[in-house]
Amino acid sequence: MRIEKNKVASIYYTVKESKTDKVFQMIPEDQPQEFLFGNDLLIDIFESELLGLSEGDTFSFEAKAEQAYGPVDPSAIFDLPLSTFAEEDGRVDDEVVQVGHVFPMADKDGNRHFGKIIRKMKDRVTMDFNHPMAGKNLIFEGMVLAVRAARPEEIPPPES
């Protein structure tokens, strides 16, 4: 069976930055991930490169930043008051609020975003809400372990 619309593929893969070979994500062979194809749930290049593959097929392709997670958006990097991270008693735990730590946060509409502290100052922090792979050219390498028809409950309803 080939990967096509409304098929679920079980895949293991690695995503690396093309310049440095730094591994961003690794799904091991013994813990493959399942993906539903043809429903706009995946980045376009990932879906298009895997369409038509079958069980046992390998893949390796480069995705330019614009094809993957997009360029870094400077407006998604901004300062927040350090008090944003205060405990109920008003104290900020310096062990928790450190450069490199990622926090789930919600915007005014209740949408969830993950922000990474990239700079800590006396009374504020700079947070980056870009996708961790934004602005990077990526290499995807892996193998298709299985392909099956999606169950009806796995297929999202058509948008009206």
C-alpha positions as a printed NumPy array, in Angstrom:
array([[  0.   ,   0.   ,   0.   ],
       [  1.275,   3.466,  -0.913],
       [  1.07 ,   6.702,   1.078],
       [ -1.792,   8.781,  -0.301],
       [ -4.777,  10.794,   0.935],
       [ -6.463,   9.26 ,   3.997],
       [ -3.674,   6.746,   4.552],
       [ -1.798,   6.511,   7.849],
       [  1.927,   5.853,   7.64 ],
       [  4.059,   4.613,  10.507],
       [  7.448,   6.293,  10.15 ],
       [ 10.733,   6.673,  11.962],
       [ 12.98 ,   9.562,  11.062],
       [ 15.575,  12.134,  12.05 ],
       [ 15.443,  15.888,  11.435],
       [ 18.809,  17.664,  11.319],
       [ 19.911,  21.19 ,  10.552],
       [ 21.581,  21.017,   7.147],
       [ 24.469,  23.377,   8.034],
       [ 25.534,  21.846,  11.335],
       [ 24.032,  18.32 ,  11.375],
       [ 22.537,  19.23 ,  14.774],
       [ 19.695,  16.79 ,  15.446],
       [ 16.432,  18.569,  16.266],
       [ 14.157,  15.563,  16.375],
       [ 14.625,  11.822,  16.312],
       [ 11.81 ,   9.301,  16.186],
       [ 13.443,   5.895,  16.761],
       [ 12.574,   2.751,  14.809],
       [ 11.152,   1.058,  17.894],
       [  8.825,   4.026,  18.58 ],
       [  7.604,   5.113,  15.139],
       [  5.166,   7.957,  14.726],
       [  1.937,   7.679,  12.75 ],
       [  0.895,  10.415,  10.316],
       [ -2.396,  10.91 ,   8.495],
       [ -1.763,  12.098,   4.946],
       [ -3.803,  14.329,   2.654],
       [ -5.592,  16.449,   5.255],
       [ -3.289,  19.494,   5.603],
       [ -1.991,  18.263,   8.964],
       [  1.7  ,  18.103,   7.959],
       [  4.168,  20.598,   6.538],
       [  3.711,  20.545,   2.767],
       [  7.203,  19.385,   1.807],
       [  7.12 ,  16.47 ,   4.284],
       [  3.826,  15.312,   2.847],
       [  4.805,  15.778,  -0.799],
       [  8.152,  13.974,  -0.374],
       [  6.499,  10.943,   1.249],
       [  3.441,  10.654,  -1.007],
       [  3.684,   7.481,  -3.073],
       [  6.145,   5.723,  -0.755],
       [  5.394,   2.216,   0.537],
       [  6.377,   0.042,   3.462],
       [ 10.159,  -0.376,   3.564],
       [ 10.913,   2.726,   1.466],
       [ 13.503,   5.137,   2.801],
       [ 13.557,   8.898,   2.302],
       [ 16.057,  11.718,   2.565],
       [ 15.364,  15.288,   1.516],
       [ 16.263,  18.859,   2.378],
       [ 13.614,  21.41 ,   3.281],
       [ 14.612,  25.056,   3.025],
       [ 13.427,  27.165,   5.974],
       [ 10.616,  28.643,   3.863],
       [  9.37 ,  25.119,   3.038],
       [  9.606,  23.875,   6.607],
       [  8.83 ,  26.072,   9.615],
       [  9.357,  29.443,   7.959],
       [ 11.775,  32.241,   8.685],
       [ 12.34 ,  33.581,  12.187],
       [  9.619,  36.14 ,  12.934],
       [ 11.174,  39.05 ,  14.874],
       [  7.731,  40.036,  16.218],
       [  7.571,  36.662,  18.027],
       [ 10.569,  37.696,  20.169],
       [  9.784,  40.156,  22.911],
       [ 10.32 ,  41.088,  26.543],
       [  8.03 ,  40.09 ,  29.401],
       [  8.215,  41.343,  32.976],
       [  9.994,  38.931,  35.297],
       [  6.889,  39.146,  37.508],
       [  5.083,  37.066,  34.84 ],
       [  6.854,  34.06 ,  36.366],
       [  6.138,  34.892,  40.011],
       [  4.813,  32.201,  42.347],
       [  1.688,  32.834,  44.434],
       [  3.874,  34.4  ,  47.122],
       [  5.303,  36.868,  44.562],
       [  8.736,  35.206,  44.502],
       [ 10.425,  34.28 ,  41.201],
       [ 12.262,  30.948,  41.318],
       [ 15.652,  31.591,  39.698],
       [ 16.15 ,  27.83 ,  39.25 ],
       [ 13.089,  27.717,  36.999],
       [ 13.407,  31.041,  35.174],
       [ 16.653,  30.509,  33.266],
       [ 17.907,  31.084,  29.735],
       [ 17.005,  28.066,  27.602],
       [ 13.92 ,  27.064,  29.56 ],
       [ 10.657,  26.744,  27.631],
       [  7.288,  27.731,  29.093],
       [  3.749,  27.123,  27.86 ],
       [  1.849,  30.4  ,  27.789],
       [ -1.504,  31.62 ,  26.538],
       [ -2.271,  34.757,  24.555],
       [ -5.251,  37.041,  25.211],
       [ -7.454,  34.746,  23.084],
       [ -6.492,  31.648,  25.08 ],
       [ -4.277,  30.163,  22.343],
       [ -1.341,  28.166,  23.711],
       [  2.208,  29.015,  22.666],
       [  5.607,  27.827,  23.817],
       [  8.198,  30.483,  24.551],
       [ 11.889,  29.995,  25.204],
       [ 13.804,  32.385,  27.455],
       [ 16.731,  33.669,  25.403],
       [ 17.84 ,  36.486,  27.723],
       [ 17.309,  37.259,  31.395],
       [ 17.689,  40.748,  32.807],
       [ 17.137,  42.257,  36.241],
       [ 13.389,  42.85 ,  35.877],
       [ 12.422,  41.156,  32.601],
       [ 13.165,  38.285,  30.232],
       [ 13.317,  38.106,  26.454],
       [ 11.221,  35.24 ,  25.124],
       [ 11.257,  33.662,  21.673],
       [  7.926,  32.202,  20.547],
       [  9.165,  31.062,  17.118],
       [  9.09 ,  27.363,  16.325],
       [ 12.473,  25.91 ,  17.422],
       [ 13.207,  24.92 ,  13.799],
       [ 12.169,  28.278,  12.278],
       [ 14.814,  29.854,  10.085],
       [ 16.652,  26.573,   9.59 ],
       [ 17.22 ,  24.465,   6.487],
       [ 16.445,  20.893,   7.532],
       [ 17.347,  17.388,   6.413],
       [ 14.658,  14.736,   6.919],
       [ 15.852,  11.108,   6.773],
       [ 13.909,   8.015,   7.659],
       [ 11.904,   4.974,   6.669],
       [  8.274,   4.037,   6.178],
       [  7.515,   1.021,   8.373],
       [  3.844,   0.526,   7.483],
       [  0.962,   2.106,   5.58 ],
       [ -2.713,   1.485,   6.275],
       [ -6.086,   2.986,   5.453],
       [ -7.209,   5.564,   8.011],
       [-10.122,   4.602,  10.231],
       [-13.179,   6.853,   9.753],
       [-12.688,   8.456,  13.175],
       [ -9.117,   9.454,  12.225],
       [-10.237,  11.507,   9.224],
       [-11.171,  15.098,  10.103],
       [-14.58 ,  16.272,   8.897],
       [-14.568,  18.498,   5.818],
       [-14.475,  22.21 ,   6.584],
       [-17.669,  24.02 ,   5.771]])
